[in-house]
Amino acid sequence: MNKSWLKIIGSLVALLLIGVITLWLGLRTPSLSVPEEGPTRLLGVTLIIPGKGRSLVDIGIKDGRIAWIRPANQHEPETEQEALTIRGGYVLPGLIDMHVHYPPSVAIGQQDLWSLLFVAHGVTTVRETGSIDGTSMELRHEIRDGKRHGPNLFSCGKIIDGPNKAFPSNVSVSGEMEARALVQLRKTEGADCVKLYHMLGRDEAIAILDESKKQGLKAIGHLPHSLELEDAPGELMHFMGFPVVDKAVVGRSENKLADWARLSDQEIEETARKMKELEIVQVPDLINIEMRTGILDPGVLEGDTGLAHLPEFWGKAWRTLFSAPYDEASRIQYQG
């Protein structure tokens, strides 16, 4: 190999290395200094308790916990004079997001970015309802150990699905023994819950629900098409269980608006009563359907203020991973 070829190869390798470094620097989140904990006073803040109203108060924080709350402008004990003082603003209980899918670790810096955005917007607790690559449980431990910033994180691990799984990242199980073994593995891994998906077979789904009870893990998820409501997990996503799904065409994306259009008001009311009797909890997550409409109507995503905080590729990834809840032919029926 002559010197000119060596120079060309060397230049290409150098350019590739520069590109990788530039990508890493561009995607990583900024490092944050953690202030030393000490007594803090929040003076003249508006305390908002959902369902109970708001009031003007002073709040004292010691050892990372709220020590006292009293009406604003009362006499301050001398022992608190050295505390860090912050005046004005609003205080309310931390928000909890019950349905989140963190990005995989291969998306450099995105897990940390999402964690910081949650905290910055007042979300102090997150339930990860299905990890794409299974790394959310490791992230959970690192946040709890103070190695990374983020909200209190609870995780179900990777989603459990049938052999004809809806998403490539889901874990397939076939047979009762395999289903039970996977739940036992989740327990060993330290999962907080298990997430079922809609392509699970009946025997596998029943086994997962039974083994989850034995292992003390909460079972949540989609309603498998193989189950009726009487056998459903105690917590369902996206109002699943209401629409009668066309099982002949169901696949990697369901919860189509056409399924809802076939329902009468009476059927909805009867199903709601049945769910109440069975003590089934719904986590609607209707934003999922709303954002999926943006796949056919780009204006929906363009007007979303949340995407402004994320790298541009997330809008493209959303369109790649998901499908619209209706097709082009029935688009007019569901708009407006």
C-alpha positions, 0 to 999 in steps of 0.5 A: 500500500503506497503512502497516498493511500495511507494518507487517505485512510488516515484522514478518513479515520481522523474525520470519523473520530472527530465526527464521533467526538462531536456527536458525543459532545453535542448529545451529552447533558451538561454536568450539574454541581450539587449544592451542599444541603443545609437548612432552607427557608421559602418565604412568602410562597404560594402553596398549592394543594390540588383539591384544597386550594392555595395559601400564602405560607413560609416553609422551612426545610431541614435535612432534605425534608419539610420541617414546618409550614406556617402562614407567611410573615410570622416571626422567624426563630433566631435558629433559622437566621443562617438558613438559605432564604428564597422568597416568592414562587409557587410550591406544590406536591411533586408531579407523578408521571405514571406512563413513561418510556425512557430512551435506550442508553444507545441514544447518547445523553438522552436518558440524562436529558429526560431525567433533568427535564422531568425534574425541571418541570416539577415531575419528581416521580416517574413510572417507566412502563416498559424499558426499550433496552432494559437499562432503566433499572440500572438508571433507577439505581444510579439515581437513587445512589446519587450518581445521576440526577433525576426523579424517583424512578420505578421500572417494569423492565422490558415489556412482555409479549407473545411470539408475534410481538408488537415491537422488536424490543419486547420480550417474547414468551411461549408457554406457561413455564417460560412466562413464569420464569420471566416474571421470576427474573424480573423479581431478581432484577429488582423490577417494581412491576411487570408490563403485559402487551396485547399479543400475549397468548391466554396461557402465558398471560394468565401465568404472568398474572398469577406469578406476579402475585406470587412474586409481589409484583404489580402487573399492568399493561395492555389488555391481551387480545386473548383475555376478557376483562374478567381476567385482565391485569388490574391496571390497563393503559390507553383505555384498552378494554373499551373498544372491540378490537378487530383481531383480524388486522391487529398487529404492532399498533392498535387502539385505532379510532375506528375501533372506538367508532364502532362503540355506542354510548351504552356499551361504553357505560356498561364497560365502565361499570364492569371495570369499576366492579372488577376494580380495574384502574385505567391510565388513559395516556390520551396524549399518546393518541393525540401525538400519533395524529401528528404522523398524518398532520405535521402541524400537531407536532410542530405546535407541541412545545415539549419537542422544543426541549428535545433534539430534532431527531425525536420528531422523526423517530416518533413518525418512524416508530408509530402509526397514526390512529386512523388512515388517510381515507378516514382522516376527516372523520376524526379531525376537529 
